[in-house]
Structures are given as C-alpha cells and as structure tokens.
C-alpha cells in the first residue's frame, strides 16, 4: 500500500494540470488561438512532467522520453484537429 502513496503527489499534480487545461480550453471557447496555446502548453508540461517523474524515480531512459514526446505530439494534433 505504501508504493502507490509514494506517487500520489506526482499524479495529483498531473491531474491538476489536466483539469486546469480542460477548464481553460472551455473558458476560451470561441477563441481558437488561445485554445491552441493552452493545448500546446499542456502537452509541453505533460512531457516535462513525465521526464521529471521518471528522473525522480531513476527510471529515465531515451525510449521513455521518446514515448512521452510522441504522446504529447499525438495528443496535441488530435485535440487541435477536434476543435
């Protein structure tokens, strides 16, 4: 039971980041420019969060960095194309 609690703060930060992103995207409804800025910033901070999380856990490898980068880019393209 202690293992999941070890990561609780990290995942709370990620959930907060994603929640703020959703709220800002909805708040900027009608202003596509600010929505795109919000989505790109969210993807960047998601990538940064993943790298810092794995660095803290001492499990950071190039393939993990690549995975977070690809997922951030794919998420950005997907969400922007849905706007």
Rosetta silent file (secondary structure, phi, psi, omega in degrees, C-alpha in Angstrom):
SEQUENCE: XXXXXXXXXXXXXXXXXXXXXXXXXXXXXXXXXXXXXXXXXXXXXXXXXXXXXXXXXXXXXXXXXXXXXXXXXXXXXXXXXXX
SCORE:     score description
SCORE:     0.000 S_00000001
   1 L     0.000  -23.043 -178.714    0.000    0.000    0.000 S_00000001
   2 H   -73.670  -28.974 -177.697    2.925    2.355    0.502 S_00000001
   3 H   -60.329  -50.226  179.005    4.053    2.165   -3.125 S_00000001
   4 H   -63.879  -33.720  179.859    1.001    3.946   -4.638 S_00000001
   5 H   -68.043  -23.189  179.269    1.096    6.628   -1.930 S_00000001
   6 H   -63.909  -32.567 -177.133    4.685    7.378   -2.909 S_00000001
   7 L   -99.425    4.295 -173.280    3.500    8.714   -6.269 S_00000001
   8 H   -57.690  -46.439 -179.332    0.359   10.423   -5.018 S_00000001
   9 H   -62.749  -42.298  178.908    1.748   13.975   -5.211 S_00000001
  10 H   -58.420  -46.165 -177.074    3.094   13.420   -8.728 S_00000001
  11 H   -75.431  -29.221  173.280   -0.253   12.201  -10.009 S_00000001
  12 H   -64.668  -40.012  176.949   -2.181   14.903   -8.180 S_00000001
  13 H   -62.577  -44.502  178.919   -0.024   17.481   -9.957 S_00000001
  14 H   -63.224  -43.460  178.371   -0.730   15.780  -13.304 S_00000001
  15 H   -63.493  -40.732  177.200   -4.485   15.666  -12.601 S_00000001
  16 H   -62.056  -44.913  179.083   -4.458   19.334  -11.589 S_00000001
  17 H   -59.452  -46.545 -179.171   -2.580   20.241  -14.779 S_00000001
  18 H   -68.349  -37.478  178.448   -5.043   18.363  -16.969 S_00000001
  19 H   -64.956  -44.894  177.844   -8.053   19.780  -15.115 S_00000001
  20 H   -61.786  -39.036  178.888   -6.812   23.348  -15.496 S_00000001
  21 H   -62.627  -44.057  179.256   -6.202   22.666  -19.178 S_00000001
  22 H   -63.716  -44.322 -179.859   -9.760   21.439  -19.729 S_00000001
  23 H   -62.631  -44.928 -179.933  -11.198   24.437  -17.867 S_00000001
  24 H   -65.409  -38.657  178.428   -9.060   26.906  -19.820 S_00000001
  25 H   -63.931  -40.699  177.112   -9.928   25.268  -23.129 S_00000001
  26 H   -71.232  -35.569  179.370  -13.628   25.538  -22.313 S_00000001
  27 H   -65.170  -37.096 -179.821  -13.191   29.072  -20.984 S_00000001
  28 L   -89.166   21.283  178.424  -11.549   30.174  -24.237 S_00000001
  29 L   -56.978  126.885 -178.001  -14.386   28.668  -26.276 S_00000001
  30 L   100.203  -14.656  177.845  -14.720   30.782  -29.389 S_00000001
  31 L  -117.914   85.819 -173.962  -11.110   31.947  -29.321 S_00000001
  32 H   -58.089  -34.834 -178.186   -9.254   29.249  -31.244 S_00000001
  33 H   -61.230  -48.100 -179.919   -5.867   30.978  -30.847 S_00000001
  34 H   -70.133  -32.065  176.010   -5.935   30.805  -27.033 S_00000001
  35 H   -63.828  -43.389  178.978   -7.276   27.254  -27.128 S_00000001
  36 H   -64.303  -42.643  177.289   -4.344   26.153  -29.268 S_00000001
  37 H   -60.091  -42.878  179.424   -1.894   27.916  -26.948 S_00000001
  38 H   -62.474  -44.106 -178.204   -3.497   26.157  -23.969 S_00000001
  39 H   -67.066  -42.959  178.797   -3.312   22.746  -25.656 S_00000001
  40 H   -64.988  -42.603  177.647    0.306   23.161  -26.750 S_00000001
  41 H   -63.524  -39.660  178.177    1.321   24.335  -23.272 S_00000001
  42 H   -62.392  -43.079  178.540   -0.496   21.390  -21.697 S_00000001
  43 H   -63.646  -41.203  178.339    1.347   18.971  -23.972 S_00000001
  44 H   -62.601  -45.275 -179.320    4.664   20.587  -23.142 S_00000001
  45 H   -70.703  -29.523  173.257    4.033   20.373  -19.399 S_00000001
  46 H   -63.226  -46.223  177.368    2.824   16.767  -19.758 S_00000001
  47 H   -60.318  -47.043  179.629    6.109   15.913  -21.470 S_00000001
  48 H   -62.785  -42.415  178.125    8.067   17.780  -18.818 S_00000001
  49 H   -59.018  -45.292 -179.370    6.089   16.097  -16.024 S_00000001
  50 H   -62.224  -43.725  179.484    6.843   12.651  -17.474 S_00000001
  51 H   -65.124  -46.007 -179.337   10.564   13.327  -17.777 S_00000001
  52 H   -66.153  -38.268  178.815   10.807   14.761  -14.260 S_00000001
  53 H   -61.640  -47.633 -179.004    8.720   11.936  -12.794 S_00000001
  54 H   -72.274  -30.927  175.599   10.934    9.242  -14.310 S_00000001
  55 H   -64.965  -41.544  178.578   14.099   11.139  -13.433 S_00000001
  56 H   -63.919  -36.817  179.778   12.973   11.250   -9.798 S_00000001
  57 H   -82.248   -4.682 -177.833   12.258    7.516   -9.926 S_00000001
  58 L    60.359   37.961  177.226   15.636    6.902  -11.610 S_00000001
  59 L  -122.479   18.913 -176.418   13.934    5.099  -14.499 S_00000001
  60 L   -76.349  123.750  177.589   14.543    7.707  -17.185 S_00000001
  61 L  -134.444  159.037  179.411   15.636    6.189  -20.500 S_00000001
  62 H   -56.662  -36.509 -179.146   15.684    7.562  -24.047 S_00000001
  63 H   -69.461  -28.149  175.968   12.738    5.379  -25.066 S_00000001
  64 H   -71.056  -41.735  177.124   10.642    6.813  -22.203 S_00000001
  65 H   -60.808  -44.822  179.270   11.491   10.342  -23.301 S_00000001
  66 H   -62.385  -41.463  179.566   10.529    9.422  -26.863 S_00000001
  67 H   -61.560  -46.974  179.168    7.265    7.869  -25.681 S_00000001
  68 H   -64.536  -38.286  178.975    6.236   10.994  -23.750 S_00000001
  69 H   -65.081  -45.690 -179.622    7.232   13.212  -26.677 S_00000001
  70 H   -64.691  -42.801  179.665    5.256   11.155  -29.203 S_00000001
  71 H   -64.954  -38.336  178.324    2.191   11.007  -26.930 S_00000001
  72 H   -64.994  -43.704  179.208    2.340   14.773  -26.339 S_00000001
  73 H   -66.646  -44.664  179.951    2.554   15.484  -30.071 S_00000001
  74 H   -62.589  -42.660  177.921   -0.163   12.961  -30.902 S_00000001
  75 H   -62.878  -41.661  178.933   -2.452   14.402  -28.209 S_00000001
  76 H   -62.095  -48.773 -179.117   -1.845   17.929  -29.424 S_00000001
  77 H   -63.551  -42.244 -178.962   -2.629   17.070  -33.034 S_00000001
  78 H   -64.022  -48.333 -177.102   -5.699   15.054  -32.054 S_00000001
  79 H   -68.763  -42.128  179.446   -7.224   17.691  -29.783 S_00000001
  80 H   -64.979  -36.136  179.558   -6.486   20.603  -32.125 S_00000001
  81 H   -70.253  -22.887  178.765   -7.999   18.702  -35.049 S_00000001
  82 H   -83.689  -13.149 -179.340  -11.172   18.169  -32.994 S_00000001
  83 L   -70.291    0.000    0.000  -11.622   21.896  -32.286 S_00000001
